[in-house]
Amino acid sequence: MALLRTNLIANFAGSFWTAALSLLLVPVYVHLLGVEAYGLVGVHVTLQALFSILDAGLSTSLNRELARFGHDRANDSRISELVFTLEVLYWLVALLIATVTYFCAPLLAVRWLNTGRLQSETVISAIRLIGCVIALQFPFAFYSGGLLGLQRHVAVNTINIVWGTIRGVGAAAALWLVAPLIQVFFGWQLLATAGLTITSAIVFWKSLPAPKRPAFRITALRHVARFAAGMSAITVAGTVLTQIDRVVLSRVLTLEAFGYYTIATTVATVLLLAMAPIFSAVFPKFSQLIALGDDDELRVTYHRSAQVLSVVIIPAAVILTLFSYEVLLAWTGNHAIAANAHLIVTLLTIGYALGGLNQVPYALQLAEGWVRLPLIQSTIAVIFVIPASVWAANRYGGPGAASLWALLNAVFVVTSVAIMHRRLLRGERATWCLRDVGLPLIASLAVAVPARLWIAPRSGQLPALAWLAAIGLLTLTAAAFATPYIRVLMSEALSYVRRRA
């Protein structure tokens, strides 16, 4: 449990820093580039997610394999062959990504995107740079997945913090000092991403207890083939579900309007940065406990992790949902952005929050190797979502696509949790619903709803930020005190401080 706490702290530190950088720098990027050019950042995010399908579930498979057997010296040779074989395949796929994007850039720029003031040549060069950035980023999923499986969460987050800062702050400096051009932005992203991936590769191989000369053997994949196949199908379906709105909207909307949607997504996906540390920590831990057959510890870890996740996600989601306009205005100081994006932020936040609450149950399913349930759910959802997204985006634009996302995740969390607890951790569904999720949700709403109804927001950017921070802190405090495991942690922390004093 001590290692799990260390990993959680490291993951939260990394995610907090990433979120803070994003919130601080996005208004700078928008100011220097303009909303239309910033829309190409949304194109980058979408293309990166689409190309992540080529991961085929292998990084998650490596994570699970190293967590289960990484400390068994009898498996050193097999693990080494698996790692080296996957590494070669990842770099070959990275080369394919760069090549495909380079030749398809003119088609995307001219036939797909609805550009306004940006010249086609500018968009084409930006997309080609995006392809190179994605290609260099692709192997990082492999190296980081391996390090997480080896429980090297501190190392992964240190690398992310250092290179994330270089990438984010350096891009802003380059735009300011060199030229406020989208090519300059992605050019810097390319350099920083190269440093990120190379550093993670060096740290990973030094962390791996493996022979000095591992061999490339495609047969090494047979040990993870079944799980990887299931994960690959889930990844494909999940990517379609999470990116179909952006793919359709990038075609339907102007690049400027898509820029507003991208800004709204940036705010709402702060929740992803909050939930990712918990999933990254509990997935290898669940895998390890299942391999050891320790059901009692698994049950305790499951509920504690779910409660931590709820306290992290629910207060933030409640604030973003109820105060989306005020958050955007206080963040950017731009009334046009707040007016055009606040409804989208509200709807996307609901969707991401509901999906986030399902992350601990989902991690348990993957650790058990039970990929059938999420695969069936995702497949059914894809059949429904593709035509629904086209209809909603064409008729209602960004809010229509965001509404569909919220509805989809509501169905997912209700059905997934109900079905899962009939097979895994039987009899624990009521505890998850009422104690792990229900108590922090009720406490958060009890603070935030009266604040929304009866307390007038402050005018001015800094007073508004302080006002939102105060309400957010009160909401978080209420959720923490309402959650049993968090109360225990706070009591332990208080006792520790008293002993040290």
N, C-alpha and C positions, 0 to 999 in steps of 0.2 A: 504493500500500500504506500510505503514511503517513496518508492520509485515512481508510482503513478502520480503522486502529488507533485514530485519534482518535474515530471514530464508535463503535467497540467500547467504548472507555473511557467515553465519555459514556453509552452505553446501559447499561453495567454499573453506573455510578454511579447512574443513575436507578432501575434495578431493585433495586439493593442498598438504596437509601433507602426505596423502596416496601415491600420485604420487611421491612426493619427496623421501619418504622412499623406494618405489619400485625402482626408478631409482638409488638411492645410494646403495641399498643393493643387487640387483640382480647380478651385477658384482662380489660382494664378495661371494655370494652363488655359482656362477658358478666357481669362482677361487678355492674355498675350496672343492666343491663337484665334479666338472667336468661337462661337457656338458651332458654326458649320464645320470648321476644321476639326474641332473636338469630336464631332460625330464620327470621324475616322478612327478615333480611339475605341468607339463602340464597335466599329467594323473589326478592329484588331481583336477585341474580346470575343466577338462572335466567331471569327475564323479560328482563333486559338481553341475555342471550345469544340468546334467542328472537327478540327484535326486531332483533338484528344481522343476521338474515336479510335484512331490508329494505335493507341496504347493497348487496346484489346484486353484490358483487365490485367495486364502483366505486372504493372507496378504494385497493384493491390495484392496480387498473387505472391510477389516477391516479399512484400511486407509480411504477409501471413506466414509464409514459409520460414523466413528468418526468425520471426517471433516464436514459432513452434519448435524449430530445430537448430536455431543459430548458435545455441550454447552447447550443443552436443558435438564433441570433437569427432565422433564417428562419422558425422555427416559433412566434414570439412571439404572433402574432395567433390562430393555431389553438389554441395552448395556453390563451390567455386566454379564448377562447370556451368551451372545454371546462371550464375551472375555474369560470367564472361560472355556466354552465348546471348543473353538478353541485352547486354551492353552493345554488342556488335549490331544486333537487330535494331536497337533504338537509334543508333547513329545512321544506319542505312535509311531508316524511315525519315529521319531529320533531313537528310539529303533530298529525299523524294519530296518533302514538304516545300523546301526552298525552290526546287525546280518547278513544281506544279504552280506555285504561287507566282513565280516570275513570268511564266508564259500565259497565265490566266488573268494577270493584272489588267491588261487593256479591256478584256471582256467584262470584268467586274466594274471597272471605272465607267465604261461607256454604256453598257447594256443593262446594268443592274442598278447602280446608285443614281439617285436623282440629285446631281450636283447643282449648285446655284452659282455663286461667285467664284468658286474654285475652278481652276483650269484642269482639263482632262489630264494633261501631262503631269501636273502636280499630284493628282490623285493616283495615277499609275505608278509614279516613283514611290509614293508613300506606301502603296499596297505591296510593292516589291520589297521594300524595307521591312514591312510587317511580316512578310513571309520568312525573311531571314531571321527576324527576332523569334518567331514561333519555332523555327527549325532549331535554333540554339536552346530554346526553352524546353523543347520536347524531352531531351535526355535527362533534364533536371528532375522530371517526375520519377524516373527510374532511380536516380541516385538518392533522392529524398525519401522515396518509398523504402529503399533498402536501409537507410539510416534510421527511419522510424521503426522498422521491424527489429533492428538491433537495439532499440530503446535509446538511441542517440538523439533524443529530442532537443537537448540543449545545443548540440552542434548544429542541427538543422536550423533552429531558430536564430542562432548567432549568425550563421551564413546569410539567412534571409534578412536580418536586421541590417547587417553591414552593407550588403549589396543592394538591398531595397532602398536604403538611404542614398547610396551613391547614384542609383538609377533615378530616383525621384527628384532629389535636390539638384543633382547634376543636370537633369533635363530642364528644370526651371532656370538654372544658371545659364545653360546653353541658349535657351530661347531669349533670355534677356541680354546676354553678352555677345552672342554671335548673330542670330537673326530669329525673329518670331515666325519661323516657318515649320510646317508639319514635318518636312524632311529632316530638319535639325533635331526635332523631338525624337523621331524614330531612329535616327542615326545614333543618338546617345543611348537609346534603349538597347540598340544592338550591341554596343560596346559593353554596357553594364551586364547584359544577359550573358555574354560570353564569359565574363569574369565570374558570374554566379555559378554557371554550370561547371566550369573548370575547377573552381574551388570545391564544389560539392563532390566532384569526381575524386579529387585527391583525398579528401577527408573520408569518403566512403571506403575506398580501397585500403586506407590505413586502419580503418575500424574493423575490417573483415578478416577473421582468422582463416586465411586461405593459402593454398600452395602458391609458390612464387610464379609458376608458369601455368596458369589455368588454360584449358583447351576449349576450343569452340566445338560443341557437340549439339546438334539439333535435337538429338534424342534426350538431352537433359530436360527438355520441356515437358516430357511425358508425365512427370510427377505433378505438374501444375496445370496440365492441359484441361482437365475437366472443370476445375474451379475457374480457370482463366476464360474458358469458353462461356461459362455462365456470366462472369463479370463483363466480358466483352459485349454480350447481348444487352446486359443491363446498362452498360456505358452508352451504347448506341441509342437505346430507347431514352435514357436519361438526358443525353445530349439533345436529342430531338425535342424533348419536352421542355428543356430549359432554354433552348435557343430558337425555337420555332417563332416566337414572338419577334425576336430581333431580326431574324432572316426575313420574315414577311414585312415587318415595319421598315426595314432598310430599303425594301423595294417600293412600298406604298407611300411612305412619307418622304418629304424633302430631307436633304442631309441636315438642314438646320433643325427641323422638327425631330429628326432622329437624334440629334445632339441633345435636345431636352430630355428625351427618353433615356439616353445614356447617362445624363446627370442624375435623373431620378433613380436609375438602377444603381449608380454608384452609392447613393445614400442608403437605399434599401439593402444592398449587399453587405453593408457593415455587419448585419446580422450573421452573414456567412463567416465573416472573420471572427465572430464571437463563438460560433458553434464548431468551427473546424478544429480548434485546439482540443476540444473534448473528444471529438471523434478520433482524431489522430492518436490520442493517449489511450482511449479505452479499447479500440479495435485490437491492437496487439496484446493488450492485457487480457481481454476476453479470449483471444486465441490461445494464450498461454494457459489460462485457467481451465478451458475446455480440454486442452491436451492433457492436463494434469488430473482431470476429473474432479476438480474441487467445486462442487455445486453450491455449497454454502457460501464460500467466498465470492463466487460468481453472482449469486443473488444479492449479496450485500453491495458489491461493487456496482451492479446494475442500477440499483435504486439510488445510491449515492451520486453516481454519475448523472442520472436523470434529474436529480434535484439541483445539482450544480448547473446543468444546462438550462433548466427552467429559470433559475435566478439570473443567469447571464442574458438569456434571450427575452423573456417576457417583459421585464420593465422597459428595456430599450424599445421593444416592438410597440408597447402601449404608448410610449411617448411619441414615437415616429408616426403612429397611426392617428393619434388625436391632435398632434401639433405639427403636421407635415408642412403647412404653409409657413408657420413661424420658424421652423427649423431651417428651411431653405432660405428664407429671407435673412435670418441671423447668420447663416453660413456664408452666403454669397453676397449679401447686400444688394441683390438684383431683383427688382419687383417682377420683371418679365420672366425670369427663371422660376420664381416662386409661383407665379400665376399659371404658367404652362406645365409645371411638373408636379405640383403638390398632390393632386388627385392620384397621379400615377404612383407617387411615393407611398401613399396610404395603401393602395391596393397591392402593390408589390410587397410591402412590408408584411401585410397579413399572410400572403402566400409564403414568403420566406420564413416567417415565424412558425407557421404550421408545419412546413417541411423540416424546420430545424428541430422541433420537438420530437420528430420521428427518428432523429439521428442515432440516439442510443439504442433503441430497438433494432434499427437497421444494422448497426455495428455488431450487435449480437447475432443477427441472422447470418451475416457474412462470416463472422468468426466460427460459427457452427458449420459453415460450408453450405448453408441452405439458401441457394440463390433462386430457387424456383418461385417463391412468393413474389419478391420484387420484380422478377422477370415477367411473370404473368400480369402483374399490375401495370407495369410499364408498357407492355405490349398492347394491352387493352386501351390504356390511356392514349398511346400514340395514334391508334385507329380513330379515336374520337377527336383528339386535339388538333391534328393537322387541318382538317376541313373547318373545324370550329375557329381556329386561329385566323385562317384566311378570311372567314366571314366577319369575325369580330374586329380585325384590324382594318378591313376595308370599310366597315360601317361606322365604327366608333374610334378608330385610330389607337393611340397609345393606351388610353383608359380601357378600351375594350379588350386588348390583349392582356393587360394587367389583371382585369377582372377574371379572365379565364384562368390565369395562373393561381389566383387565390382559391377559386373553386376547385381546381385540380388538387391542390395540396390539402384542402379540407377533406376531400374524399380519400386521399392517400392515407392520412394520419388515422382516420377513423377505421378504415378497413384493415390497414396493416397491423395496427396494435391489437385489434380484436382477434384477427386470425393467428398472429404470431403467438399470443399467450395461450392458445389452445395446444401448442406443441412445445414451446420453450417457456420455462419458468411458469408453469401452470399455477393458476391461483393468484398471480401477482398483478393482473390487469387492474383490479380495483385500486390497489395501492399506487400504481403508476398514475391512474387518472385522478384520484382524489388527493393523495398526499404529494406525489412528485410534481404534478402539474397544477392541480386545482388550487391548492393553498397559495402558491406564489401568484397565480393569475388573479384570484379574488383580492388579495392584498394590494396588488399593483393597481387594479381598477378602482379600489376604494380610495386611493390617493389621487390618481390622475384624472378621473372623471369629474370630481368636484372642482379640481383646479381648472379643467376645461370650461366648466359651466359658470363658475362664479368668480374666477380671478382673471382680471384683464391682463393681456400680454403687455410687456413693456416696449416702448418705441426706442429706436436707436439700436445699432447692431450690438454693441457691447452690453448694454442693459438687457437686451433680449437674450443674449447668450447666457448671461448670469441668471436670468429668470428661468430659462429652460434647464440650466444645470441644477438649480435649486430644486425644481420640481422632479427632475430626473433622479437626483440623489435621494429625495424623500421616497419616491416610488421604489427605488432599488432597496432602500433600508427596510421598507415595509415588507417587500417580498422576501428579503433575507431573514427577517425575524419570524416570518410565517412558515419557513421551511425547516423541518426538523434537523437535517444533517448540517445545514449552514449555521444553525444556532449552536450546534456542537462545535463546529470549527471556530466560531467566534468566541465561545466560552474557553476553548483550548488556547486560543491566541491571547485572550485577556489574562488567563492564568499564567501563561508564559511571560507576559509583560510584567505582571506583578512579581513573579519570582526573580526576574532580572533586575527589577527595581529594588 
